[in-house]
């Protein structure tokens, strides 16, 4: 009886021709849990693997194989990942939030250019601050530190105001459904 790959739209058959192309065939795992994971990865409706069910090596990554011995074996715990699914079987893309607030939250804080600071030696010469190795490091100059703190406080105030406005909108929506009135806004 011929052995074919169990993957959707894969017509690889276990024979001399596929063997000469370097394609190997691998049985589904014996453990029920791992076998179920492979069955789900194949995405065939109502498919239940039996003891003769196979997947060809084209559905695994190169690093999934152990080629150290004479026989090519799969490493422990690997899952088939390479399939050519039709559009109705492909996983839908993960939905991303696209609100203005979530976009603003993802933006980094604005960088404040560090002004020239006087050296502590009292020589009157100004020197620019060297760049720090880490983004979280504090500037060595107090003026730059104050500017960075002010920018962070301004961003915090803006976010707090947006939160108050959102809560006010929520309260207005509840009151509007109850009695039809609309209270004034808290922040401008």
Biotite code that builds the C-alpha atoms (Angstrom):
import biotite.structure as struc

atoms = struc.array([
    struc.Atom([0.000, 0.000, 0.000], chain_id="A", res_id=1, res_name="UNK", atom_name="CA", element="C"),
    struc.Atom([1.508, 3.409, -0.952], chain_id="A", res_id=2, res_name="UNK", atom_name="CA", element="C"),
    struc.Atom([2.308, 5.922, 1.757], chain_id="A", res_id=3, res_name="UNK", atom_name="CA", element="C"),
    struc.Atom([1.423, 9.570, 1.111], chain_id="A", res_id=4, res_name="UNK", atom_name="CA", element="C"),
    struc.Atom([2.031, 12.695, 3.152], chain_id="A", res_id=5, res_name="UNK", atom_name="CA", element="C"),
    struc.Atom([-1.017, 13.579, 5.290], chain_id="A", res_id=6, res_name="UNK", atom_name="CA", element="C"),
    struc.Atom([-0.625, 17.356, 4.840], chain_id="A", res_id=7, res_name="UNK", atom_name="CA", element="C"),
    struc.Atom([-3.204, 19.363, 2.907], chain_id="A", res_id=8, res_name="UNK", atom_name="CA", element="C"),
    struc.Atom([-2.398, 19.614, -0.839], chain_id="A", res_id=9, res_name="UNK", atom_name="CA", element="C"),
    struc.Atom([0.886, 17.670, -0.469], chain_id="A", res_id=10, res_name="UNK", atom_name="CA", element="C"),
    struc.Atom([1.229, 14.835, -2.971], chain_id="A", res_id=11, res_name="UNK", atom_name="CA", element="C"),
    struc.Atom([4.594, 13.456, -1.857], chain_id="A", res_id=12, res_name="UNK", atom_name="CA", element="C"),
    struc.Atom([4.577, 9.669, -1.921], chain_id="A", res_id=13, res_name="UNK", atom_name="CA", element="C"),
    struc.Atom([7.137, 7.472, -0.214], chain_id="A", res_id=14, res_name="UNK", atom_name="CA", element="C"),
    struc.Atom([9.091, 5.984, -3.145], chain_id="A", res_id=15, res_name="UNK", atom_name="CA", element="C"),
    struc.Atom([12.565, 5.975, -4.709], chain_id="A", res_id=16, res_name="UNK", atom_name="CA", element="C"),
    struc.Atom([11.989, 9.252, -6.560], chain_id="A", res_id=17, res_name="UNK", atom_name="CA", element="C"),
    struc.Atom([11.193, 11.238, -3.405], chain_id="A", res_id=18, res_name="UNK", atom_name="CA", element="C"),
    struc.Atom([13.996, 9.486, -1.541], chain_id="A", res_id=19, res_name="UNK", atom_name="CA", element="C"),
    struc.Atom([16.488, 10.550, -4.228], chain_id="A", res_id=20, res_name="UNK", atom_name="CA", element="C"),
    struc.Atom([15.271, 14.163, -3.788], chain_id="A", res_id=21, res_name="UNK", atom_name="CA", element="C"),
    struc.Atom([16.149, 13.901, -0.078], chain_id="A", res_id=22, res_name="UNK", atom_name="CA", element="C"),
    struc.Atom([12.563, 13.863, 1.201], chain_id="A", res_id=23, res_name="UNK", atom_name="CA", element="C"),
    struc.Atom([12.076, 11.768, 4.315], chain_id="A", res_id=24, res_name="UNK", atom_name="CA", element="C"),
    struc.Atom([8.795, 10.626, 5.879], chain_id="A", res_id=25, res_name="UNK", atom_name="CA", element="C"),
    struc.Atom([7.988, 10.704, 9.580], chain_id="A", res_id=26, res_name="UNK", atom_name="CA", element="C"),
    struc.Atom([5.194, 8.973, 11.505], chain_id="A", res_id=27, res_name="UNK", atom_name="CA", element="C"),
    struc.Atom([2.887, 10.884, 13.785], chain_id="A", res_id=28, res_name="UNK", atom_name="CA", element="C"),
    struc.Atom([3.967, 10.707, 17.447], chain_id="A", res_id=29, res_name="UNK", atom_name="CA", element="C"),
    struc.Atom([2.618, 7.897, 19.594], chain_id="A", res_id=30, res_name="UNK", atom_name="CA", element="C"),
    struc.Atom([1.788, 10.085, 22.581], chain_id="A", res_id=31, res_name="UNK", atom_name="CA", element="C"),
    struc.Atom([-1.813, 11.289, 22.393], chain_id="A", res_id=32, res_name="UNK", atom_name="CA", element="C"),
    struc.Atom([-0.954, 14.864, 23.338], chain_id="A", res_id=33, res_name="UNK", atom_name="CA", element="C"),
    struc.Atom([1.802, 15.302, 20.713], chain_id="A", res_id=34, res_name="UNK", atom_name="CA", element="C"),
    struc.Atom([-0.258, 13.475, 18.080], chain_id="A", res_id=35, res_name="UNK", atom_name="CA", element="C"),
    struc.Atom([-3.163, 15.868, 18.709], chain_id="A", res_id=36, res_name="UNK", atom_name="CA", element="C"),
    struc.Atom([-0.828, 18.859, 18.271], chain_id="A", res_id=37, res_name="UNK", atom_name="CA", element="C"),
    struc.Atom([0.351, 17.500, 14.920], chain_id="A", res_id=38, res_name="UNK", atom_name="CA", element="C"),
    struc.Atom([-3.256, 16.824, 13.827], chain_id="A", res_id=39, res_name="UNK", atom_name="CA", element="C"),
    struc.Atom([-4.188, 20.411, 14.653], chain_id="A", res_id=40, res_name="UNK", atom_name="CA", element="C"),
    struc.Atom([-1.132, 21.728, 12.794], chain_id="A", res_id=41, res_name="UNK", atom_name="CA", element="C"),
    struc.Atom([-2.215, 19.851, 9.641], chain_id="A", res_id=42, res_name="UNK", atom_name="CA", element="C"),
    struc.Atom([-5.632, 21.656, 9.748], chain_id="A", res_id=43, res_name="UNK", atom_name="CA", element="C"),
    struc.Atom([-7.606, 18.983, 7.967], chain_id="A", res_id=44, res_name="UNK", atom_name="CA", element="C"),
    struc.Atom([-11.262, 18.905, 8.950], chain_id="A", res_id=45, res_name="UNK", atom_name="CA", element="C"),
    struc.Atom([-12.069, 15.702, 10.838], chain_id="A", res_id=46, res_name="UNK", atom_name="CA", element="C"),
    struc.Atom([-8.568, 14.265, 10.368], chain_id="A", res_id=47, res_name="UNK", atom_name="CA", element="C"),
    struc.Atom([-7.493, 11.665, 12.913], chain_id="A", res_id=48, res_name="UNK", atom_name="CA", element="C"),
    struc.Atom([-4.021, 10.195, 12.478], chain_id="A", res_id=49, res_name="UNK", atom_name="CA", element="C"),
    struc.Atom([-3.543, 6.441, 12.662], chain_id="A", res_id=50, res_name="UNK", atom_name="CA", element="C"),
    struc.Atom([-0.399, 4.353, 13.083], chain_id="A", res_id=51, res_name="UNK", atom_name="CA", element="C"),
    struc.Atom([0.427, 4.637, 9.362], chain_id="A", res_id=52, res_name="UNK", atom_name="CA", element="C"),
    struc.Atom([-0.102, 8.401, 9.004], chain_id="A", res_id=53, res_name="UNK", atom_name="CA", element="C"),
    struc.Atom([3.002, 10.254, 7.807], chain_id="A", res_id=54, res_name="UNK", atom_name="CA", element="C"),
    struc.Atom([4.264, 13.764, 7.194], chain_id="A", res_id=55, res_name="UNK", atom_name="CA", element="C"),
    struc.Atom([7.089, 14.452, 4.780], chain_id="A", res_id=56, res_name="UNK", atom_name="CA", element="C"),
    struc.Atom([10.192, 16.456, 5.668], chain_id="A", res_id=57, res_name="UNK", atom_name="CA", element="C"),
    struc.Atom([9.013, 19.438, 3.593], chain_id="A", res_id=58, res_name="UNK", atom_name="CA", element="C"),
    struc.Atom([6.719, 20.455, 6.465], chain_id="A", res_id=59, res_name="UNK", atom_name="CA", element="C"),
    struc.Atom([9.525, 20.868, 9.004], chain_id="A", res_id=60, res_name="UNK", atom_name="CA", element="C"),
    struc.Atom([12.313, 23.414, 9.326], chain_id="A", res_id=61, res_name="UNK", atom_name="CA", element="C"),
    struc.Atom([15.923, 22.355, 8.732], chain_id="A", res_id=62, res_name="UNK", atom_name="CA", element="C"),
    struc.Atom([16.829, 22.839, 12.393], chain_id="A", res_id=63, res_name="UNK", atom_name="CA", element="C"),
    struc.Atom([14.082, 20.360, 13.408], chain_id="A", res_id=64, res_name="UNK", atom_name="CA", element="C"),
    struc.Atom([16.127, 17.400, 12.134], chain_id="A", res_id=65, res_name="UNK", atom_name="CA", element="C"),
    struc.Atom([18.845, 15.350, 13.802], chain_id="A", res_id=66, res_name="UNK", atom_name="CA", element="C"),
    struc.Atom([21.150, 14.229, 10.989], chain_id="A", res_id=67, res_name="UNK", atom_name="CA", element="C"),
    struc.Atom([23.956, 12.933, 13.203], chain_id="A", res_id=68, res_name="UNK", atom_name="CA", element="C"),
    struc.Atom([23.297, 9.221, 12.578], chain_id="A", res_id=69, res_name="UNK", atom_name="CA", element="C"),
    struc.Atom([22.592, 7.155, 9.482], chain_id="A", res_id=70, res_name="UNK", atom_name="CA", element="C"),
    struc.Atom([18.867, 7.843, 9.666], chain_id="A", res_id=71, res_name="UNK", atom_name="CA", element="C"),
    struc.Atom([17.333, 11.294, 9.619], chain_id="A", res_id=72, res_name="UNK", atom_name="CA", element="C"),
    struc.Atom([15.250, 11.795, 12.765], chain_id="A", res_id=73, res_name="UNK", atom_name="CA", element="C"),
    struc.Atom([13.121, 14.607, 14.103], chain_id="A", res_id=74, res_name="UNK", atom_name="CA", element="C"),
    struc.Atom([14.251, 16.264, 17.313], chain_id="A", res_id=75, res_name="UNK", atom_name="CA", element="C"),
    struc.Atom([12.030, 15.821, 20.369], chain_id="A", res_id=76, res_name="UNK", atom_name="CA", element="C"),
    struc.Atom([9.069, 18.153, 20.668], chain_id="A", res_id=77, res_name="UNK", atom_name="CA", element="C"),
    struc.Atom([9.071, 19.639, 17.156], chain_id="A", res_id=78, res_name="UNK", atom_name="CA", element="C"),
    struc.Atom([5.855, 20.556, 15.371], chain_id="A", res_id=79, res_name="UNK", atom_name="CA", element="C"),
    struc.Atom([5.274, 20.702, 11.622], chain_id="A", res_id=80, res_name="UNK", atom_name="CA", element="C"),
    struc.Atom([5.192, 24.380, 10.621], chain_id="A", res_id=81, res_name="UNK", atom_name="CA", element="C"),
    struc.Atom([5.580, 24.698, 6.857], chain_id="A", res_id=82, res_name="UNK", atom_name="CA", element="C"),
    struc.Atom([2.314, 24.265, 4.962], chain_id="A", res_id=83, res_name="UNK", atom_name="CA", element="C"),
    struc.Atom([0.729, 25.673, 1.840], chain_id="A", res_id=84, res_name="UNK", atom_name="CA", element="C"),
    struc.Atom([-2.789, 26.281, 3.114], chain_id="A", res_id=85, res_name="UNK", atom_name="CA", element="C"),
    struc.Atom([-5.576, 27.751, 0.966], chain_id="A", res_id=86, res_name="UNK", atom_name="CA", element="C"),
    struc.Atom([-6.992, 31.102, 2.084], chain_id="A", res_id=87, res_name="UNK", atom_name="CA", element="C"),
    struc.Atom([-9.888, 29.633, 4.080], chain_id="A", res_id=88, res_name="UNK", atom_name="CA", element="C"),
    struc.Atom([-7.522, 27.530, 6.231], chain_id="A", res_id=89, res_name="UNK", atom_name="CA", element="C"),
    struc.Atom([-4.973, 30.253, 6.979], chain_id="A", res_id=90, res_name="UNK", atom_name="CA", element="C"),
    struc.Atom([-5.029, 31.804, 10.419], chain_id="A", res_id=91, res_name="UNK", atom_name="CA", element="C"),
    struc.Atom([-6.441, 35.320, 10.461], chain_id="A", res_id=92, res_name="UNK", atom_name="CA", element="C"),
    struc.Atom([-3.920, 38.050, 11.280], chain_id="A", res_id=93, res_name="UNK", atom_name="CA", element="C"),
    struc.Atom([-3.843, 39.231, 14.877], chain_id="A", res_id=94, res_name="UNK", atom_name="CA", element="C"),
    struc.Atom([-5.941, 42.374, 15.253], chain_id="A", res_id=95, res_name="UNK", atom_name="CA", element="C"),
    struc.Atom([-3.974, 45.417, 16.348], chain_id="A", res_id=96, res_name="UNK", atom_name="CA", element="C"),
    struc.Atom([-5.475, 48.326, 18.215], chain_id="A", res_id=97, res_name="UNK", atom_name="CA", element="C"),
    struc.Atom([-5.669, 51.426, 16.116], chain_id="A", res_id=98, res_name="UNK", atom_name="CA", element="C"),
    struc.Atom([-7.096, 54.035, 18.460], chain_id="A", res_id=99, res_name="UNK", atom_name="CA", element="C"),
    struc.Atom([-5.402, 57.383, 18.814], chain_id="A", res_id=100, res_name="UNK", atom_name="CA", element="C"),
    struc.Atom([-4.665, 56.730, 22.481], chain_id="A", res_id=101, res_name="UNK", atom_name="CA", element="C"),
    struc.Atom([-2.975, 53.387, 21.843], chain_id="A", res_id=102, res_name="UNK", atom_name="CA", element="C"),
    struc.Atom([-0.869, 54.933, 19.065], chain_id="A", res_id=103, res_name="UNK", atom_name="CA", element="C"),
    struc.Atom([0.209, 57.768, 21.387], chain_id="A", res_id=104, res_name="UNK", atom_name="CA", element="C"),
    struc.Atom([1.027, 55.310, 24.167], chain_id="A", res_id=105, res_name="UNK", atom_name="CA", element="C"),
    struc.Atom([3.300, 53.391, 21.798], chain_id="A", res_id=106, res_name="UNK", atom_name="CA", element="C"),
    struc.Atom([5.243, 56.531, 20.867], chain_id="A", res_id=107, res_name="UNK", atom_name="CA", element="C"),
    struc.Atom([8.459, 57.135, 22.813], chain_id="A", res_id=108, res_name="UNK", atom_name="CA", element="C"),
    struc.Atom([8.861, 60.204, 24.975], chain_id="A", res_id=109, res_name="UNK", atom_name="CA", element="C"),
    struc.Atom([10.421, 63.139, 23.135], chain_id="A", res_id=110, res_name="UNK", atom_name="CA", element="C"),
    struc.Atom([14.147, 63.379, 23.617], chain_id="A", res_id=111, res_name="UNK", atom_name="CA", element="C"),
    struc.Atom([15.438, 66.536, 25.176], chain_id="A", res_id=112, res_name="UNK", atom_name="CA", element="C"),
    struc.Atom([18.758, 67.782, 23.794], chain_id="A", res_id=113, res_name="UNK", atom_name="CA", element="C"),
    struc.Atom([21.209, 68.121, 26.614], chain_id="A", res_id=114, res_name="UNK", atom_name="CA", element="C"),
    struc.Atom([22.447, 71.701, 26.927], chain_id="A", res_id=115, res_name="UNK", atom_name="CA", element="C"),
    struc.Atom([26.070, 72.529, 27.582], chain_id="A", res_id=116, res_name="UNK", atom_name="CA", element="C"),
    struc.Atom([26.875, 72.324, 31.269], chain_id="A", res_id=117, res_name="UNK", atom_name="CA", element="C"),
    struc.Atom([29.644, 74.002, 33.187], chain_id="A", res_id=118, res_name="UNK", atom_name="CA", element="C"),
    struc.Atom([32.367, 71.831, 34.594], chain_id="A", res_id=119, res_name="UNK", atom_name="CA", element="C"),
    struc.Atom([32.680, 71.623, 38.351], chain_id="A", res_id=120, res_name="UNK", atom_name="CA", element="C"),
    struc.Atom([36.301, 72.826, 38.194], chain_id="A", res_id=121, res_name="UNK", atom_name="CA", element="C"),
    struc.Atom([35.188, 76.457, 37.983], chain_id="A", res_id=122, res_name="UNK", atom_name="CA", element="C"),
    struc.Atom([37.250, 77.106, 34.873], chain_id="A", res_id=123, res_name="UNK", atom_name="CA", element="C"),
    struc.Atom([34.255, 78.596, 33.076], chain_id="A", res_id=124, res_name="UNK", atom_name="CA", element="C"),
    struc.Atom([34.531, 76.274, 30.126], chain_id="A", res_id=125, res_name="UNK", atom_name="CA", element="C"),
    struc.Atom([31.411, 74.463, 28.952], chain_id="A", res_id=126, res_name="UNK", atom_name="CA", element="C"),
    struc.Atom([31.523, 70.893, 27.784], chain_id="A", res_id=127, res_name="UNK", atom_name="CA", element="C"),
    struc.Atom([28.908, 68.790, 26.089], chain_id="A", res_id=128, res_name="UNK", atom_name="CA", element="C"),
    struc.Atom([27.638, 65.683, 27.797], chain_id="A", res_id=129, res_name="UNK", atom_name="CA", element="C"),
    struc.Atom([28.859, 62.441, 26.285], chain_id="A", res_id=130, res_name="UNK", atom_name="CA", element="C"),
    struc.Atom([26.199, 59.978, 25.212], chain_id="A", res_id=131, res_name="UNK", atom_name="CA", element="C"),
    struc.Atom([25.301, 57.412, 27.830], chain_id="A", res_id=132, res_name="UNK", atom_name="CA", element="C"),
    struc.Atom([25.535, 53.703, 27.193], chain_id="A", res_id=133, res_name="UNK", atom_name="CA", element="C"),
    struc.Atom([21.958, 53.089, 28.275], chain_id="A", res_id=134, res_name="UNK", atom_name="CA", element="C"),
    struc.Atom([18.753, 54.914, 27.472], chain_id="A", res_id=135, res_name="UNK", atom_name="CA", element="C"),
    struc.Atom([17.589, 54.708, 31.085], chain_id="A", res_id=136, res_name="UNK", atom_name="CA", element="C"),
    struc.Atom([20.743, 56.397, 32.448], chain_id="A", res_id=137, res_name="UNK", atom_name="CA", element="C"),
    struc.Atom([20.303, 59.845, 33.912], chain_id="A", res_id=138, res_name="UNK", atom_name="CA", element="C"),
    struc.Atom([22.080, 62.773, 32.304], chain_id="A", res_id=139, res_name="UNK", atom_name="CA", element="C"),
    struc.Atom([25.136, 63.997, 34.175], chain_id="A", res_id=140, res_name="UNK", atom_name="CA", element="C"),
    struc.Atom([24.088, 67.631, 33.774], chain_id="A", res_id=141, res_name="UNK", atom_name="CA", element="C"),
    struc.Atom([21.425, 68.961, 36.208], chain_id="A", res_id=142, res_name="UNK", atom_name="CA", element="C"),
    struc.Atom([19.958, 71.245, 33.542], chain_id="A", res_id=143, res_name="UNK", atom_name="CA", element="C"),
    struc.Atom([19.456, 68.311, 31.154], chain_id="A", res_id=144, res_name="UNK", atom_name="CA", element="C"),
    struc.Atom([18.028, 66.238, 34.006], chain_id="A", res_id=145, res_name="UNK", atom_name="CA", element="C"),
    struc.Atom([15.532, 69.022, 34.818], chain_id="A", res_id=146, res_name="UNK", atom_name="CA", element="C"),
    struc.Atom([14.524, 69.284, 31.137], chain_id="A", res_id=147, res_name="UNK", atom_name="CA", element="C"),
    struc.Atom([14.003, 65.517, 30.933], chain_id="A", res_id=148, res_name="UNK", atom_name="CA", element="C"),
    struc.Atom([11.950, 65.572, 34.140], chain_id="A", res_id=149, res_name="UNK", atom_name="CA", element="C"),
    struc.Atom([9.810, 68.460, 32.861], chain_id="A", res_id=150, res_name="UNK", atom_name="CA", element="C"),
    struc.Atom([9.111, 66.622, 29.588], chain_id="A", res_id=151, res_name="UNK", atom_name="CA", element="C"),
    struc.Atom([8.089, 63.498, 31.517], chain_id="A", res_id=152, res_name="UNK", atom_name="CA", element="C"),
    struc.Atom([5.808, 65.519, 33.821], chain_id="A", res_id=153, res_name="UNK", atom_name="CA", element="C"),
    struc.Atom([4.187, 67.230, 30.839], chain_id="A", res_id=154, res_name="UNK", atom_name="CA", element="C"),
    struc.Atom([3.503, 63.858, 29.212], chain_id="A", res_id=155, res_name="UNK", atom_name="CA", element="C"),
    struc.Atom([2.115, 62.547, 32.528], chain_id="A", res_id=156, res_name="UNK", atom_name="CA", element="C"),
    struc.Atom([-0.189, 65.561, 32.904], chain_id="A", res_id=157, res_name="UNK", atom_name="CA", element="C"),
    struc.Atom([-1.434, 65.114, 29.336], chain_id="A", res_id=158, res_name="UNK", atom_name="CA", element="C"),
    struc.Atom([-2.201, 61.423, 29.942], chain_id="A", res_id=159, res_name="UNK", atom_name="CA", element="C"),
    struc.Atom([-3.991, 62.210, 33.220], chain_id="A", res_id=160, res_name="UNK", atom_name="CA", element="C"),
    struc.Atom([-6.107, 64.817, 31.454], chain_id="A", res_id=161, res_name="UNK", atom_name="CA", element="C"),
    struc.Atom([-6.977, 62.324, 28.706], chain_id="A", res_id=162, res_name="UNK", atom_name="CA", element="C"),
    struc.Atom([-7.976, 59.808, 31.387], chain_id="A", res_id=163, res_name="UNK", atom_name="CA", element="C"),
    struc.Atom([-10.240, 62.371, 33.095], chain_id="A", res_id=164, res_name="UNK", atom_name="CA", element="C"),
    struc.Atom([-11.832, 63.227, 29.761], chain_id="A", res_id=165, res_name="UNK", atom_name="CA", element="C"),
    struc.Atom([-12.430, 59.558, 28.973], chain_id="A", res_id=166, res_name="UNK", atom_name="CA", element="C"),
    struc.Atom([-14.065, 59.030, 32.360], chain_id="A", res_id=167, res_name="UNK", atom_name="CA", element="C"),
    struc.Atom([-16.179, 62.139, 31.834], chain_id="A", res_id=168, res_name="UNK", atom_name="CA", element="C"),
    struc.Atom([-17.289, 60.854, 28.414], chain_id="A", res_id=169, res_name="UNK", atom_name="CA", element="C"),
    struc.Atom([-18.218, 57.568, 30.020], chain_id="A", res_id=170, res_name="UNK", atom_name="CA", element="C"),
    struc.Atom([-20.246, 59.313, 32.733], chain_id="A", res_id=171, res_name="UNK", atom_name="CA", element="C"),
    struc.Atom([-21.985, 61.515, 30.142], chain_id="A", res_id=172, res_name="UNK", atom_name="CA", element="C"),
    struc.Atom([-22.901, 58.483, 28.096], chain_id="A", res_id=173, res_name="UNK", atom_name="CA", element="C"),
    struc.Atom([-24.421, 56.795, 31.164], chain_id="A", res_id=174, res_name="UNK", atom_name="CA", element="C"),
    struc.Atom([-26.353, 59.930, 32.160], chain_id="A", res_id=175, res_name="UNK", atom_name="CA", element="C"),
    struc.Atom([-27.517, 60.482, 28.600], chain_id="A", res_id=176, res_name="UNK", atom_name="CA", element="C"),
    struc.Atom([-29.046, 57.034, 28.510], chain_id="A", res_id=177, res_name="UNK", atom_name="CA", element="C"),
    struc.Atom([-30.685, 57.665, 31.925], chain_id="A", res_id=178, res_name="UNK", atom_name="CA", element="C"),
    struc.Atom([-32.174, 61.174, 31.603], chain_id="A", res_id=179, res_name="UNK", atom_name="CA", element="C"),
    struc.Atom([-30.901, 62.834, 28.407], chain_id="A", res_id=180, res_name="UNK", atom_name="CA", element="C"),
    struc.Atom([-28.681, 65.544, 30.041], chain_id="A", res_id=181, res_name="UNK", atom_name="CA", element="C"),
    struc.Atom([-25.048, 66.221, 29.199], chain_id="A", res_id=182, res_name="UNK", atom_name="CA", element="C"),
    struc.Atom([-22.622, 67.667, 31.856], chain_id="A", res_id=183, res_name="UNK", atom_name="CA", element="C"),
    struc.Atom([-19.717, 69.983, 30.829], chain_id="A", res_id=184, res_name="UNK", atom_name="CA", element="C"),
    struc.Atom([-16.188, 68.737, 30.060], chain_id="A", res_id=185, res_name="UNK", atom_name="CA", element="C"),
    struc.Atom([-13.525, 68.737, 32.791], chain_id="A", res_id=186, res_name="UNK", atom_name="CA", element="C"),
    struc.Atom([-10.369, 69.471, 30.780], chain_id="A", res_id=187, res_name="UNK", atom_name="CA", element="C"),
    struc.Atom([-9.951, 71.743, 27.832], chain_id="A", res_id=188, res_name="UNK", atom_name="CA", element="C"),
])
